[in-house]
Amino acid sequence: MKCKGMLCVAVLGMTMGAFAADEIMADAVMGKENDMGIRITLGSAPGISDYDWQGTEFNVDEDSGGQLEILFARRHWNDTSSFAWIWGAGVFFSGMSGTAEAGPFAGDDIDVSAFGIMGQGGIALRAADFLVFELQPYLGVGGANVEITGYTDGGAGYAMAGLKAGAYVALGDHVELGLEVGGQANAAEVEVETFSGTSDLSLLGSGGHVAGVLAIKF
């Protein structure tokens, strides 16, 4: 009876130990899978570099723009790799401006204030416990308000696309700070009424994008 009792205790102990180990492994994996949170990104964006009026492009003296993004982002890790898929979605607020150098709007200041929704997706690399690198293309669409000197303000359609690379440093379990660099292209199209009628004006911009990131993880 004593041997049987000891055997039962041993089996019970082994079973509980295996169950605990499974729970620990599940928690570890789940901890990686649940790498998600809210990101607030603030940085530069390209200004207006060209405009298209009735099929002809004219140069614009570009002023740097700015951009704010508020995104939900999630990294999908597993326990066998340092790489993960990542995606994010949210809203953006962007501004670009410039002064037309030629054409019918020569000398006019042009300002675009845009807002909309955006999505991104790519790959992440865990370089260390506290450091993650990411590479993501992104796309955004929305609306904008266009101001041109001497003309009535107008509503416009707006689109942007780009590629960003980022480095993110963990400050504890729930906060990350990051730096993103990349390239971005912007486009807005607005109807402008002149003495000769109404035509579509396309405002174009492309260039570098640099931003700081604050991520709150949960």
C-alpha positions in Angstrom: 0.0 0.0 0.0 2.9 2.4 0.8 4.5 1.8 -2.6 1.2 2.3 -4.3 0.6 5.5 -2.4 4.1 6.8 -3.3 3.5 5.8 -6.9 0.3 7.7 -7.0 2.0 10.8 -5.5 4.8 10.5 -8.1 2.3 10.2 -11.0 0.2 13.0 -9.6 3.4 15.2 -9.2 4.6 14.4 -12.7 1.1 15.2 -14.1 0.9 18.5 -12.3 4.4 19.3 -13.4 3.7 18.6 -17.0 0.5 20.6 -16.8 2.3 23.6 -15.3 5.0 23.4 -17.9 2.4 23.4 -20.6 0.8 26.4 -19.0 4.1 28.3 -18.8 4.9 27.5 -22.5 1.3 28.6 -23.5 1.7 31.8 -21.5 5.1 32.5 -23.2 3.7 31.9 -26.6 0.6 33.9 -25.9 2.7 36.7 -24.7 4.4 36.9 -28.0 1.2 36.5 -30.0 -0.5 39.3 -28.0 2.2 41.9 -28.9 -0.4 44.6 -29.8 -1.2 48.1 -28.8 -1.8 51.7 -29.9 0.8 53.7 -31.8 1.0 57.5 -32.0 3.3 58.6 -34.7 4.3 62.2 -35.4 6.7 63.4 -38.0 7.5 65.0 -41.3 5.8 64.4 -44.7 6.6 65.6 -48.3 5.3 69.0 -49.3 3.7 69.8 -52.7 6.4 69.4 -55.4 4.2 69.6 -58.6 0.7 70.4 -59.8 -1.2 69.3 -62.8 -3.6 71.7 -64.5 -5.4 70.6 -67.6 -2.9 68.0 -68.5 0.3 70.1 -68.0 2.6 69.7 -64.9 4.2 72.8 -63.3 6.8 73.0 -60.6 6.0 74.0 -57.0 8.5 75.4 -54.5 8.0 72.7 -51.9 7.5 73.4 -48.2 7.9 70.4 -45.8 4.7 68.9 -44.5 3.7 67.1 -41.3 1.8 64.0 -40.4 0.1 62.4 -37.3 -0.9 58.8 -37.3 -3.0 57.0 -34.6 -2.9 53.2 -35.3 -3.7 49.9 -33.7 -0.8 47.6 -34.5 -0.2 43.9 -33.8 2.9 41.7 -34.3 2.2 37.9 -34.8 5.2 36.1 -33.2 5.7 32.4 -32.7 8.1 30.4 -30.5 10.3 29.2 -33.3 11.4 32.4 -35.1 12.7 35.9 -34.4 10.6 37.1 -37.3 6.9 38.0 -37.2 4.2 39.4 -39.4 2.9 42.8 -38.4 -0.1 44.8 -39.5 -1.7 48.0 -38.4 -4.8 50.2 -39.1 -6.1 53.6 -38.0 -6.4 57.2 -38.9 -4.0 59.9 -40.1 -3.9 63.7 -40.2 -1.5 65.2 -42.8 -0.6 68.6 -44.2 1.4 69.7 -47.2 2.1 73.0 -48.8 4.1 74.9 -51.4 4.3 78.0 -53.7 3.6 77.5 -57.4 6.6 78.6 -59.5 4.9 78.6 -63.0 1.7 78.2 -64.8 -1.7 79.8 -64.1 -1.1 79.6 -60.3 2.4 81.1 -60.3 3.2 82.9 -57.1 0.2 81.4 -55.3 0.5 79.7 -51.9 -1.1 76.3 -51.8 -2.0 74.5 -48.5 -3.6 71.1 -48.1 -5.0 69.7 -44.8 -5.9 66.1 -45.1 -7.4 63.3 -42.9 -8.4 59.7 -43.5 -7.9 56.1 -42.8 -4.7 54.0 -43.4 -3.4 50.5 -43.2 0.0 49.0 -43.2 1.6 45.5 -43.1 5.0 43.9 -43.2 7.6 42.0 -41.3 9.3 42.5 -37.9 12.6 41.2 -36.5 13.3 40.8 -32.8 17.0 41.7 -32.6 17.1 41.6 -28.8 14.6 41.3 -25.9 14.3 45.1 -25.9 14.7 45.9 -29.7 12.5 45.2 -32.7 13.1 46.3 -36.3 10.2 46.6 -38.8 9.7 47.1 -42.5 6.2 48.0 -43.8 4.5 49.5 -46.9 1.4 51.5 -46.2 -1.5 53.2 -47.9 -4.0 55.9 -46.9 -7.1 57.5 -48.4 -9.3 60.3 -47.2 -10.4 63.8 -47.8 -8.7 67.2 -47.7 -9.3 71.0 -47.6 -7.3 72.9 -50.2 -6.5 76.6 -49.8 -5.0 78.6 -52.7 -4.3 82.3 -52.6 -7.0 84.2 -54.3 -9.4 81.3 -54.7 -12.2 79.8 -52.7 -11.3 76.9 -50.4 -12.3 73.5 -51.8 -12.8 69.9 -50.7 -10.5 67.3 -52.3 -9.9 63.6 -52.5 -6.6 62.6 -50.9 -4.3 59.5 -51.2 -0.9 58.6 -49.9 1.4 55.6 -50.2 4.8 54.8 -48.8 7.4 52.5 -47.3 8.7 52.8 -43.7 11.5 51.1 -41.8 11.5 51.5 -38.0 13.4 50.6 -34.8 11.5 50.2 -31.6 12.9 50.1 -28.1 10.9 48.6 -25.2 10.7 50.6 -22.0 9.1 47.9 -19.7 6.3 45.7 -20.7 3.8 48.3 -21.9 5.7 51.1 -23.6 7.9 51.4 -26.7 9.6 54.3 -28.3 10.5 54.2 -32.0 12.0 56.0 -34.9 10.7 55.5 -38.5 12.3 56.6 -41.8 11.1 56.0 -45.3 9.6 57.5 -48.4 6.1 58.7 -49.2 4.0 60.0 -52.1 0.9 62.2 -51.7 -1.8 63.3 -54.1 -4.9 65.5 -53.8 -7.4 66.5 -56.4 -9.7 69.5 -56.2 -12.0 71.4 -58.5 -11.0 75.0 -59.0 -13.2 77.6 -60.6 -11.5 80.2 -62.8 -12.7 82.8 -65.3 -12.5 80.2 -68.0 -14.5 77.6 -66.2 -14.0 74.8 -63.7 -11.2 72.2 -64.0 -9.5 69.6 -61.8 -6.3 70.6 -60.1 -4.0 67.7 -59.1 -1.5 68.4 -56.3 1.4 66.0 -56.1 4.2 65.4 -53.6 6.9 62.8 -52.9 9.9 62.6 -50.6 11.3 61.5 -47.3 9.3 60.6 -44.2 10.8 60.7 -40.7 8.8 60.2 -37.5 8.9 59.4 -33.8 6.6 56.8 -32.3 5.1 56.2 -28.9 3.5 52.8 -28.5 1.2 51.8 -25.6 1.0 48.0 -25.5 -1.7 45.8 -23.9 
